[in-house]
Amino acid sequence: MPMRAIWTGSIAFGLVNVPVKAYGATEDHDIDLHQVHDKDGGRIRYERRCEVCGEKVAYKDLDKAFEDGERTIVLTDEDMDTLPAEKSREIEVVQFVPADQIDPLMLEKSYFLEADSKSPKAYELLRRTLEDTEQLAVVRFALRQKTRLGVLRVRSTVIVLQAVMWADELRDAQQVAPEKAPKISAQELKMSATLVQQYSGDFTPQDFEDDYQNQLQALIEAKIEQGADLDTEATFGADESEEGSGDVIDLMEALKRSIGGRKANSAGKSGESGPSGEGEKPAAKKKPAAKKSAEKKPAAKKKTAAKKKSTKEASSSPSKKKASGSGKKSA
């Protein structure tokens, strides 16, 4: 399904103007569910009704309002359109900063920006500038009746606009910080660092899945097949969550068990065959086996020579063979 532009405007980079179209860079993969009446399965609908006259109100007849405790101030769409920021179709570059100066907590929704011009040279110039300087462009823009702060960054060959929260929208972390930091021993810190090393690796988003959505899809499919007779325990297994998981446990013991469990998992994985890594080790062990079989050949020759010698001796002394045979007979 092709993406649909949600906004058109331009990036103001000094006196350089870069026409662009904005597209949502992310999408929700959640399964759509709606509410129904548990008695008869009838779908629940929400209506907009006026609490003064009781009439049902269409969306086009809605206005916004602000209440100051004593009165209601109504703001119509025409009122909102008169705001200077709302009429702006410009993404204004106000500053260039290093990426590590932007607190990740402040980052919001992202948008892909596409060059909206027959001559995309200005777009490419800005993209290359962001790439070469390894900095982010701090911008101001208006979208959906809100003035926003944002940053421009590069992803592949595309400029990305990412909304940023205003400073006063970020809460103070000290409000939930502990009054007194607990004492951590050097041994606990060392073991914790060991556990971190065992979990360390390159982040690959494709390796992770939304388990809840997968299970929800499986539940829907099972419900379609089995209906009201669905046995959820047979479908998903019994609940194996440990009781008392919220109990306070010894920190050192928990670290030891975590490290031991991680080592056991790693050892189990190392035995798996695969196209690379540990999977290639069994094939490498075949060479010593071939050498061993080659060493056996001289021994086989020696055995054959010994057999021939014994046969020759037997044929050269028939009297001994006869005597032996007579001995057996008399016995």
C-alpha positions in Angstrom: 0.0 0.0 0.0 1.6 3.3 -1.1 2.3 5.9 1.6 0.1 9.1 1.6 1.7 12.5 2.3 0.3 14.1 5.5 1.9 17.5 5.1 3.5 19.6 2.4 5.8 22.6 2.9 9.5 23.4 2.7 12.6 23.4 4.8 14.2 26.9 5.3 17.9 26.4 5.4 19.2 30.0 5.6 18.2 31.5 2.2 18.0 28.0 0.7 14.4 26.7 0.3 13.9 22.9 0.1 10.3 21.9 -0.9 9.3 18.6 0.8 6.4 16.2 1.5 6.1 14.5 4.9 5.0 10.9 5.4 4.6 9.0 8.6 7.7 6.9 9.2 6.1 4.4 11.5 2.8 2.4 11.6 1.0 0.5 14.3 0.9 -3.3 13.8 -1.6 -4.0 16.5 -4.7 -6.0 15.6 -7.8 -3.8 15.5 -10.4 -4.8 18.1 -13.7 -3.1 18.9 -16.1 -3.3 21.9 -19.3 -5.4 21.9 -22.1 -6.2 24.4 -21.2 -9.4 26.3 -24.9 -10.4 26.3 -25.7 -10.5 22.6 -22.4 -9.4 20.8 -23.9 -6.2 19.6 -21.3 -3.6 18.7 -20.9 -0.6 21.0 -21.2 2.8 19.4 -20.2 6.1 20.9 -22.3 9.1 20.2 -21.6 12.8 20.7 -24.5 14.3 22.5 -24.9 17.8 23.8 -25.5 17.9 27.6 -27.6 21.1 27.2 -30.2 20.1 24.5 -29.6 16.4 24.4 -29.2 16.3 20.6 -26.7 14.1 18.7 -24.0 16.4 17.3 -22.1 15.7 14.0 -18.4 16.1 13.9 -18.5 19.0 11.6 -20.6 21.0 14.1 -18.0 20.7 16.9 -15.9 23.6 18.2 -13.2 23.7 20.8 -13.5 25.5 24.2 -11.4 26.5 27.2 -12.9 26.6 30.7 -11.3 28.9 33.4 -13.5 27.7 36.2 -16.1 30.4 35.8 -16.8 30.6 32.1 -16.4 28.7 28.8 -14.5 30.4 26.0 -15.4 28.9 22.6 -12.8 28.8 19.8 -14.1 28.1 16.3 -12.1 26.7 13.4 -11.9 30.2 12.0 -10.4 31.4 15.2 -7.8 28.7 15.2 -6.9 29.4 11.6 -6.0 33.0 12.4 -3.0 31.9 14.5 0.3 32.8 12.6 2.0 29.5 13.5 -1.0 27.4 12.1 -0.7 29.1 8.7 3.1 28.4 8.5 4.1 25.7 5.9 7.8 26.0 6.8 10.3 23.8 8.6 12.8 26.4 9.9 16.3 25.3 10.7 17.4 27.2 13.8 20.6 25.4 14.9 22.9 22.5 14.3 23.9 20.3 17.3 25.7 17.0 18.0 23.4 14.0 18.3 24.4 13.3 21.9 22.9 16.6 23.0 19.4 15.5 22.3 17.9 13.6 25.2 16.2 10.4 23.8 13.3 11.0 26.3 12.3 14.1 24.3 12.0 12.3 20.9 8.5 11.8 19.5 7.0 10.7 16.2 9.2 10.5 13.1 8.3 11.5 9.5 10.1 10.8 6.2 10.7 13.9 4.1 10.6 13.5 0.3 11.9 16.1 -2.1 8.9 17.8 -3.7 10.6 19.5 -6.6 11.6 18.8 -10.2 15.1 19.8 -9.2 16.0 18.0 -5.9 19.5 19.5 -5.7 18.7 21.6 -2.6 17.3 18.5 -0.9 20.5 16.5 -1.7 22.7 19.3 -0.6 21.0 19.4 2.9 21.1 15.6 3.2 24.8 15.5 2.4 25.5 18.4 4.7 23.8 16.5 7.6 25.7 13.4 6.7 29.1 14.9 6.4 28.9 17.1 9.5 27.4 14.3 11.6 25.1 16.8 13.3 21.4 17.2 13.7 19.5 20.2 12.5 17.1 21.6 15.2 14.0 22.9 13.5 10.7 24.6 14.3 7.5 23.7 12.5 3.7 23.6 12.8 1.6 20.4 12.3 -2.0 19.6 13.2 -2.7 22.8 15.1 0.5 22.6 17.2 3.8 24.4 17.0 6.5 21.8 17.4 10.2 21.5 17.9 12.1 18.8 15.9 15.4 17.6 14.5 16.4 16.6 11.0 18.6 13.5 10.7 19.5 11.2 7.8 18.4 7.6 7.4 19.8 5.8 4.3 19.2 8.4 1.5 16.2 10.1 3.1 15.9 13.1 5.5 13.9 12.3 8.6 12.0 14.8 10.6 11.6 13.8 14.3 9.4 15.8 16.6 10.9 16.8 19.9 9.1 17.6 23.1 9.4 21.1 24.6 11.6 21.4 27.6 8.7 22.1 30.0 7.0 18.9 28.9 9.7 16.7 30.3 9.2 15.8 33.9 12.0 16.1 36.5 13.6 12.7 37.1 14.6 13.7 40.7 10.9 13.4 41.7 11.2 9.6 41.6 14.9 9.3 42.5 15.7 7.4 45.8 16.3 9.6 48.8 19.4 7.6 49.7 21.3 5.4 47.3 21.8 1.8 48.6 25.4 0.6 49.0 26.7 -1.6 46.2 29.7 -3.8 46.9 32.6 -4.2 44.5 31.8 -7.9 44.1 28.2 -7.2 43.2 29.3 -4.6 40.7 31.8 -7.0 39.1 29.3 -9.8 38.8 26.8 -7.4 37.3 29.4 -6.3 34.7 30.0 -10.0 33.9 26.3 -10.5 33.3 26.3 -7.5 31.0 29.1 -8.9 29.0 27.2 -12.2 28.5 24.2 -10.3 27.2 26.3 -8.0 25.0 25.9 -8.0 21.2 24.8 -6.0 18.1 21.2 -4.8 18.2 19.2 -6.4 15.3 15.5 -5.2 15.5 14.4 -8.0 13.2 15.3 -10.6 15.9 12.5 -9.4 18.1 8.8 -10.0 17.7 5.7 -8.7 19.4 4.7 -11.8 21.4 1.4 -10.4 22.6 0.2 -9.7 19.0 1.3 -13.1 17.8 -0.5 -14.8 20.7 -3.6 -12.6 20.1 -3.6 -13.7 16.4 -3.3 -17.3 17.5 -6.2 -16.9 19.9 -8.4 -15.4 17.2 -7.6 -18.2 14.7 -8.2 -20.9 17.4 -11.5 -19.1 18.3 -12.6 -19.2 14.6 -11.9 -23.0 14.5 -13.2 -24.1 17.9 -15.6 -21.4 18.8 -17.0 -21.5 22.4 -15.3 -24.9 22.9 -11.8 -23.4 22.8 -9.5 -24.8 25.4 -7.1 -22.0 26.1 -4.8 -24.1 28.3 -4.3 -26.6 25.4 -3.7 -23.8 23.0 -1.2 -21.8 25.1 -0.2 -24.1 27.8 -0.7 -23.7 31.6 0.3 -20.6 33.3 3.9 -21.3 34.6 4.5 -18.0 36.2 6.3 -18.5 39.5 4.5 -17.6 42.6 6.1 -15.1 44.9 8.3 -13.6 42.1 7.9 -10.3 43.8 9.6 -11.5 47.0 13.0 -10.0 48.0 15.8 -12.4 47.1 19.5 -12.3 47.8 21.2 -10.1 45.2 24.4 -12.0 45.0 22.5 -15.3 44.6 20.4 -13.9 41.9 23.5 -12.6 40.0 25.2 -16.1 40.3 22.1 -17.9 39.1 21.7 -15.4 36.2 25.3 -15.9 35.1 25.1 -19.6 35.4 21.8 -19.8 33.4 23.3 -17.6 30.7 26.3 -19.9 30.4 24.1 -22.9 30.2 22.1 -21.3 27.4 25.3 -20.4 25.5 26.6 -23.9 25.9 23.3 -25.4 24.5 23.4 -23.1 21.5 27.1 -23.9 20.8 26.0 -27.5 20.1 23.6 -26.6 17.4 24.6 -27.1 13.8 24.3 -24.2 11.4 25.8 -22.6 8.3 28.6 -20.9 10.2 30.3 -20.7 13.6 30.0 -23.7 15.8 28.0 -25.6 13.2 31.2 -26.0 11.1 33.3 -27.6 13.9 32.2 -31.2 13.4 33.3 -31.0 9.7 36.7 -29.8 10.8 37.2 -32.9 12.9 37.1 -35.3 10.0 40.7 -34.7 9.0 42.3 -36.4 12.1 40.0 -39.4 11.5 41.3 -39.8 8.0 44.9 -39.7 9.3 44.1 -42.3 11.9 42.8 -44.7 9.2 45.9 -44.1 7.1 48.1 -45.2 10.1 46.2 -48.4 10.4 47.3 -49.7 6.9 50.9 -50.7 7.9 49.5 -52.7 10.8 47.1 -54.5 8.4 50.1 -55.5 6.2 52.0 -56.7 9.3 49.1 -58.9 10.3 48.9 -60.4 6.8 52.6 -61.1 6.7 52.4 -62.8 10.1 49.5 -65.0 8.8 51.5 -66.0 5.7 54.5 -66.9 7.9 52.4 -69.1 10.2 50.9 -70.9 7.2 54.3 -71.5 5.8 55.6 -72.9 9.1 52.6 -75.2 9.3 53.1 -76.5 5.8 56.8 -77.1 6.4 56.3 -79.2 9.6 53.5 -81.8 8.9 54.7 -84.0 11.7 54.0 -81.5 14.3 50.5 -81.0 12.8 49.9 -84.7 12.8 51.2 -85.1 16.3 48.9 -82.4 17.5 46.0 -84.0 15.8 46.7 -87.4 17.4 47.0 -85.8 20.7 43.5 -84.5 20.4 42.2 -87.8 19.3 43.7 -89.7 22.2 42.3 -87.2 24.6 
